[in-house]
Amino acid sequence: MTATEWHEASVDRWVVVTGAAGGIGAAVVQRLLDDGLEVVAVDLAVPDDGPGTGPDDDRIAWVAADLTTADGRAAVVAATEDRRLVGLVNVAGITRDARLVKMDDAAVAAVLAVNAQAPLDLSLALADRLVEGGAIVNISSRSHLGNFGQMNYATSKGAIIGTTIALSRSLAPRVRVNAIAPGLIATPMTDAMPDDVLAKVTAEVPLGRAGEPTEVAAEVAHLLSPDAAYTTGQVVYVCGGRSR
Ligand SMILES: NC(=O)c1ccc[n+]([C@@H]2O[C@H](COP(=O)([O-])OP(=O)(O)OC[C@H]3O[C@@H](n4cnc5c(N)ncnc54)[C@H](O)[C@@H]3O)[C@@H](O)[C@H]2O)c1
């Protein structure tokens, strides 16, 4: 796909976005629609509101699927049939935070299944369907560097970076694969944080505020586009400067 084709939107450009009903996922969906792309939006359930859930819009197709199951991933693959697939954005993710002494096996297994195994499995299932010049963007987290109470989450977000680098080599030069590591982003996930914890974390951000989901979505749009044609196997920190 040439840069001209991309920017002039002369052809369909479908992108699968997982976690599409969440804070960052919905912003990614809206940004891609605003840029003139088409979206297969995936989440556990189709939301009552959100991008493309209003009047019929033939540029968005919603799929309700649990991505930790083979059936769920098969439903996503089926939704891409007869659609020209240019991108996959793995956004779906969960937290099950606890101090190490209280973190049970189930909390580790659940987080690894959603944040690490599911995006790897979905990427492998869709890799052959992506057009030449297509791209995968994985949403990791700055937390892969290690946050108190997030051993399971940090492990999962480090794993998806390993997946990103390994897949970028396996799929080159046909498909690019990159990761974004957001820092603190204002979403329902962060709304759940106690006020004192949120204030402490915000104070550590050099830019002095939480990021907006639209600021992550802008980086996703960039990495999907031919403007990033020479970027693969990289991790982009969208974290207000708090990358270490
Ligand atoms: N909010 C932040 O500060 C922040 C920071 C760094 C990274 N992230 C990452 O960004 C991504 C989105 O986070 P968010 O803040 O928008 O969270 P969110 O909870 O608002 O959205 C996550 C979405 O993933 C969906 N999901 C969960 N399990 C799923 C499954 N098994 N199958 C399909 N969908 C599933 C949820 O239903 C939800 O809609 C996550 O991967 C998260 O780890 C968030």
Ligand as a Chemical Component Dictionary entry (heavy atoms), coordinates in Angstrom:
data_LIG
# 
_chem_comp.id                   LIG 
_chem_comp.type                 NON-POLYMER 
_chem_comp.pdbx_formal_charge   0 
_chem_comp.three_letter_code    LIG 
# 
loop_
_chem_comp_atom.comp_id 
_chem_comp_atom.atom_id 
_chem_comp_atom.alt_atom_id 
_chem_comp_atom.type_symbol 
_chem_comp_atom.charge 
_chem_comp_atom.model_Cartn_x 
_chem_comp_atom.model_Cartn_y 
_chem_comp_atom.model_Cartn_z 
_chem_comp_atom.pdbx_ordinal 
LIG N1  N1  N 0  -5.492  3.521   31.553 1  
LIG C1  C1  C 0  -4.175  3.540   31.729 2  
LIG O1  O1  O 0  -3.638  4.361   32.491 3  
LIG C2  C2  C 0  -3.300  2.571   30.976 4  
LIG C3  C3  C 0  -1.924  2.753   31.047 5  
LIG C4  C4  C 0  -1.082  1.886   30.361 6  
LIG C5  C5  C 0  -1.624  0.860   29.623 7  
LIG N2  N2  N 1  -2.966  0.690   29.572 8  
LIG C6  C6  C 0  -3.468  -0.428  28.760 9  
LIG O2  O2  O 0  -4.329  0.091   27.762 10 
LIG C7  C7  C 0  -5.328  -0.886  27.454 11 
LIG C8  C8  C 0  -6.708  -0.256  27.595 12 
LIG O3  O3  O 0  -6.859  0.220   28.922 13 
LIG P1  P1  P 0  -8.099  1.106   29.372 14 
LIG O4  O4  O 0  -7.618  2.012   30.415 15 
LIG O5  O5  O -1 -8.800  1.630   28.173 16 
LIG O6  O6  O 0  -8.968  -0.029  30.108 17 
LIG P2  P2  P 0  -10.526 -0.331  30.041 18 
LIG O7  O7  O 0  -10.792 -1.265  31.186 19 
LIG O8  O8  O 0  -11.318 0.925   29.928 20 
LIG O9  O9  O 0  -10.663 -1.135  28.647 21 
LIG C9  C9  C 0  -10.223 -2.457  28.473 22 
LIG C10 C10 C 0  -11.235 -3.183  27.602 23 
LIG O10 O10 O 0  -10.769 -4.524  27.352 24 
LIG C11 C11 C 0  -11.895 -5.364  27.364 25 
LIG N3  N3  N 0  -11.518 -6.750  27.656 26 
LIG C12 C12 C 0  -11.049 -7.228  28.834 27 
LIG N4  N4  N 0  -10.888 -8.559  28.757 28 
LIG C13 C13 C 0  -11.255 -8.929  27.497 29 
LIG C14 C14 C 0  -11.330 -10.181 26.828 30 
LIG N5  N5  N 0  -11.000 -11.324 27.429 31 
LIG N6  N6  N 0  -11.777 -10.203 25.551 32 
LIG C15 C15 C 0  -12.137 -9.049  24.935 33 
LIG N7  N7  N 0  -12.092 -7.827  25.518 34 
LIG C16 C16 C 0  -11.663 -7.785  26.795 35 
LIG C17 C17 C 0  -12.786 -4.793  28.475 36 
LIG O11 O11 O 0  -14.126 -5.241  28.350 37 
LIG C18 C18 C 0  -12.608 -3.298  28.286 38 
LIG O12 O12 O 0  -13.612 -2.726  27.466 39 
LIG C19 C19 C 0  -5.083  -2.068  28.385 40 
LIG O13 O13 O 0  -4.312  -3.057  27.725 41 
LIG C20 C20 C 0  -4.294  -1.452  29.520 42 
LIG O14 O14 O 0  -3.499  -2.407  30.189 43 
LIG C21 C21 C 0  -3.830  1.510   30.231 44 
# 
loop_
_chem_comp_bond.comp_id 
_chem_comp_bond.atom_id_1 
_chem_comp_bond.atom_id_2 
_chem_comp_bond.value_order 
_chem_comp_bond.pdbx_ordinal 
LIG N1  C1  SING 1  
LIG C1  O1  DOUB 2  
LIG C1  C2  SING 3  
LIG C2  C3  SING 4  
LIG C2  C21 DOUB 5  
LIG C3  C4  DOUB 6  
LIG C4  C5  SING 7  
LIG C5  N2  DOUB 8  
LIG N2  C6  SING 9  
LIG N2  C21 SING 10 
LIG C6  O2  SING 11 
LIG C6  C20 SING 12 
LIG O2  C7  SING 13 
LIG C7  C8  SING 14 
LIG C7  C19 SING 15 
LIG C8  O3  SING 16 
LIG O3  P1  SING 17 
LIG P1  O4  DOUB 18 
LIG P1  O5  SING 19 
LIG P1  O6  SING 20 
LIG O6  P2  SING 21 
LIG P2  O7  DOUB 22 
LIG P2  O8  SING 23 
LIG P2  O9  SING 24 
LIG O9  C9  SING 25 
LIG C9  C10 SING 26 
LIG C10 O10 SING 27 
LIG C10 C18 SING 28 
LIG O10 C11 SING 29 
LIG C11 N3  SING 30 
LIG C11 C17 SING 31 
LIG N3  C12 SING 32 
LIG N3  C16 SING 33 
LIG C12 N4  DOUB 34 
LIG N4  C13 SING 35 
LIG C13 C14 SING 36 
LIG C13 C16 DOUB 37 
LIG C14 N5  SING 38 
LIG C14 N6  DOUB 39 
LIG N6  C15 SING 40 
LIG C15 N7  DOUB 41 
LIG N7  C16 SING 42 
LIG C17 O11 SING 43 
LIG C17 C18 SING 44 
LIG C18 O12 SING 45 
LIG C19 O13 SING 46 
LIG C19 C20 SING 47 
LIG C20 O14 SING 48 
# 
